[in-house]
Amino acid sequence: MKAVLFDMFGVLARLQSPASQAVLESTAGVDREQFWAAYWSQRAPYDRGEVAGPAYWEGVCETLGIPLDARLTADLIAADLASWSEVDPRAVELLDTLAGRGFILGLLSNIPEELAVRYETSEPWLDRFAVVGFSCRIGSAKPDPAAYEWCVRELGLPAGEILFVDDRADNVAAARELGLLGHVFTSPDALETALEGLSV
């Protein structure tokens, strides 16, 4: 194994907290269950970079049957970006540990353009990755095989020399089907334990 390809959300950055989810729900002013059904039903094109934030939220609000204006659009975009912006410091520290052991680092994240820009302007640790595969820029998102294949090409290594780390078992399973090694992330300590004894 020569490289570790990381997912971002649920690994290096935290998933949406109940508090941040509540802010989104109250901003939209609709029932929780209805809101999240609409939110996720429209998300894939947004993550793939096919639509920008205003068009994404237009689709969500149309599904919910609520009127959308410029102010509400801006508020929803801001609340959404904030909900995905909490980083796990311990996981980020692990990047230095792995780089010090000689591993090549890559990143593969399902992420819309506005959030990608936010991370690029606020998180200098992104510079530690030799390859950054943001779904909004490579035109494909996990678990689409094309997303993993893009990263394998950019890393320039055989798939079997790359460990893919994601908190979702279905994403890890998709990577394994393409020949990558896989680890379902539960904590930085568990990942570090899994990597013990591996050498470049």
C-alpha positions, 0 to 999 in steps of 0.5 A: 500500500502506497497511498491513502485516499480519504473521504472528507465528511464523516472522516476529516470533517464532521457530519451535520449536527442536530443543531445545524440541521435544526437551523436549516429546517427553521430557515426553510420553515417546513416539516423536518421529514419533508425538508430532508426528503427534498434536500437529498432528492435534489443533492446529486446534481449539486454535488456533481457541479451540474447546478449551483447553489441558487438552482439547487435550492430552487429545486428543493423549495419547488419540491416543498412548495414554498416560495423562494426569493433572493434573501431566503436563497442566501440564508439557506446557502449560508446555513447549509455551508455552515452545517458542513464546516466543522473539522475533526482536528484529530483526524486532520492531525493523522494526515501529518502522521501518514505523510511522515510515514511516506504515504501519498495522500488523496481526497475524494469528496462529494461536495458542491462548488460553494462548499469546496471554495469555503474549504479551500479558503479556510483549511490549509491542510488541503494542501497536504493532498497530492490529489483532490477529487471534488465531485463538483469538479470531476463530474462524478460522485461516490459511489459512481465508479468514475469518481474512484477511477479519476482518483486512481488515474491522478494518483498514478498507482495501481488500485491495489496500492491505494487504501480508500477510507470512508465512513459509509460502507457502501462507498467503501464497497464500491471502491473495493469492487474496483480493486482498491483496498477499503476501510470503513472509518469509525475513528482516527484511532481505529484507522491508525490501528488498522494501518499499523505495520503497513509500509510503503 
